[in-house]
């Protein structure tokens, strides 16, 4: 018997948790796309934070100039 929580429109969304092997193919593809998107966002966010840190270090070191 097919679990209705593993099919469209629910696709295993909370509170209708569904193991991957029970998800319909469309729901599984949707879940993978969402997870990949979240991973990309986290990776992009962390690299942006690193860039900001580097920029602020550059600005602070160049702004400290001795007066002659």
N, C-alpha and C positions, 0 to 999 in steps of 0.2 A: 504494500500500500504506500502511496506517495504522500509525504507529509505536506499539507497545504501551506505550512509556514516556510517551506523551502522553494516555493514557486512564486511567480509574479502574482500580485504586486508586492508581497511581503519580502521575498528574497532573503529570509533569515535575519532581517533587521531586528534590533532589540524592540520589544522584549521577546521576539520570536526567534531565538537563537537556533541555528541549524548547522550541523557539521558540514564541512566542505563536500564530503562524498555524497551527501543527500541533496545538495543544491542542484537545481535544474541547470543545464549548461548556460543559459542566458544569465541566471542569477550568479553563477560562479564567475562568469566573465565580468559582470558588473562589480562584484566584490573585489576581484583582482585589480580592476581599473581604479577603484577607490583607494585600495591599499597602495598601489603604485603612485598615485597622485599625492597621497599623504607623505610617502617617502621622499618624493621629489621636493615637496614643499619644505620638509624638515631639512633636507640637504641644502637647498637654496637659502633658507633662512640662516642656517649656521654659517655658510660661507659669506653671506652679507654681513653678519655680525663680525666675523673676522676682518673683513675689509674695513668696516667702520673703526675697529680697534686700531688697525694699522694707520688709517688716515689720521685719527686723533693723535697718535704717537708722533707722526710726521709733523703735524701742525704744532704740537706742543714743543717739539725739539727745535723747530725752526723759529718759533716765536721767542725763544729765549736767546736773545742776542745781547752781548755786552755793549754798554755805551762807551764810546771812545771819547 
